[in-house]
């Protein structure tokens, strides 16, 4: 089953998570593509999706939000896992700012209500691209192994 791991990263840490998730899925026998969300077009070649976005100042990366909105009609019928990466982000939805513009995680909550992802994991630190590491790699790998088991399960309904 081809899996797309797509991400929107500000400084490389979210890309590092995406790369590590892909490595674990490949080790479990999955065919995986890893791409920035801005470069993803047609989704028809994939059966499952892992989508991640950096969180900065309480907002999910706008490219990740735009990707999910643009492909919502396709993703709603397929298994999707989401992850967020930001400093000490707990997953709590912040209040909308005074200007009335919804914050990224609020946008994500709205999208997730329609999308109904299998999971949304919030990382507070992650492997960075280029080999530098921060955060708990075991947490990333454990989460990716859960996805691999779900994707491989015959009763997963894919």
C-alpha positions in Angstrom: 0.0 0.0 0.0 1.7 3.3 -1.1 1.8 5.8 1.7 2.4 9.6 1.3 4.2 11.3 4.2 3.7 15.1 3.5 4.9 17.9 5.7 5.2 21.7 6.0 8.3 22.7 7.9 9.7 26.1 9.0 13.2 25.2 10.1 13.5 21.5 9.3 12.4 19.7 12.4 9.0 18.7 11.0 10.8 17.4 7.9 12.9 15.4 10.3 9.9 13.8 11.8 8.5 13.1 8.4 11.7 11.4 7.3 11.9 9.3 10.4 8.3 8.2 10.1 9.0 7.2 6.5 12.1 5.2 7.5 10.0 3.2 10.0 7.2 2.6 7.5 9.7 1.4 4.9 11.4 -0.9 7.4 7.9 -2.4 8.0 7.6 -3.1 4.3 5.6 -0.1 3.1 6.2 1.8 -0.1 6.5 5.5 1.0 7.0 8.9 -0.6 8.1 11.8 1.5 7.3 15.3 0.1 6.7 18.8 1.2 3.0 19.6 1.0 3.6 22.4 -1.5 5.0 19.8 -4.0 2.1 17.3 -3.8 -0.4 17.2 -6.6 -2.3 14.1 -7.5 -3.2 11.8 -4.6 -4.5 9.0 -6.6 -1.4 6.9 -6.3 -1.6 6.7 -2.5 -3.7 4.6 -0.2 -2.7 6.2 3.2 -1.4 9.6 4.3 0.6 11.0 7.1 0.5 14.8 7.1 2.5 17.0 9.5 2.9 20.7 10.1 5.1 22.9 12.2 3.4 24.9 14.9 4.6 28.4 15.4 3.1 30.9 17.8 0.1 28.7 18.3 -0.6 28.3 14.5 -0.3 25.2 12.3 1.8 25.8 9.2 -0.4 27.5 6.6 0.8 25.3 3.8 -0.3 22.2 5.8 -3.7 23.7 6.4 -4.0 24.7 2.7 -3.0 21.1 1.7 -5.7 19.5 3.9 -8.4 21.9 2.8 -7.5 21.4 -0.9 -7.6 17.6 -0.7 -10.2 17.1 2.0 -12.7 15.6 -0.4 -10.1 12.9 -1.3 -8.6 12.4 2.1 -11.9 11.9 3.9 -12.3 8.4 2.4 -8.7 7.3 3.2 -6.7 6.6 6.3 -4.9 9.7 7.5 -2.6 10.4 10.4 -1.7 14.0 11.4 1.2 15.3 13.4 2.2 18.7 14.8 5.6 19.9 15.8 6.3 22.9 18.0 8.0 23.9 21.2 6.1 22.5 24.1 2.8 22.5 22.2 0.2 20.5 24.0 -2.4 20.3 21.3 -4.7 22.7 23.0 -6.6 25.1 20.7 -5.7 28.7 21.5 -8.3 31.4 21.5 -8.8 33.3 18.3 -6.7 36.5 18.3 -8.4 39.9 18.6 -8.4 40.4 14.8 -10.9 37.5 14.5 -8.6 35.4 12.3 -8.7 31.8 13.4 -5.4 30.3 14.7 -3.8 27.4 12.8 -4.7 24.7 15.4 -8.3 26.0 15.3 -8.2 25.6 11.6 -6.8 22.1 12.1 -9.5 21.3 14.6 -12.2 22.3 12.1 -10.5 20.3 9.3 -10.0 17.3 11.6 -13.7 17.2 12.5 -14.5 16.7 8.8 -11.4 14.5 8.1 -11.6 12.3 11.2 -7.9 11.3 11.1 -6.9 8.0 12.8 -4.6 10.0 15.1 -3.1 13.4 15.6 0.1 13.4 17.5 1.7 16.5 18.9 5.5 16.4 19.2 7.3 19.1 21.2 10.7 18.3 19.8 11.9 16.3 16.8 14.8 15.1 14.7 16.1 17.9 12.5 17.1 17.4 8.9 20.8 17.0 8.3 21.3 14.6 11.1 21.1 17.0 14.1 18.6 15.7 16.6 16.5 17.1 19.4 13.5 15.7 21.2 12.5 12.1 21.7 13.2 9.9 18.6 11.7 7.0 20.4 8.4 8.8 20.6 8.5 9.5 16.8 9.5 5.9 16.0 6.9 4.4 18.4 4.2 6.5 16.8 5.3 5.5 13.3 5.3 1.8 14.2 1.7 2.1 15.4 0.9 3.6 11.9 2.8 0.7 10.2 0.8 -1.9 12.2 -2.5 -0.2 11.3 -1.7 0.1 7.6 -0.6 -3.5 7.5 -3.6 -4.9 9.4 -5.9 -6.9 7.1 -9.0 -5.6 8.9 -7.9 -1.9 8.5 -10.5 -1.4 5.8 -8.2 0.1 3.2 
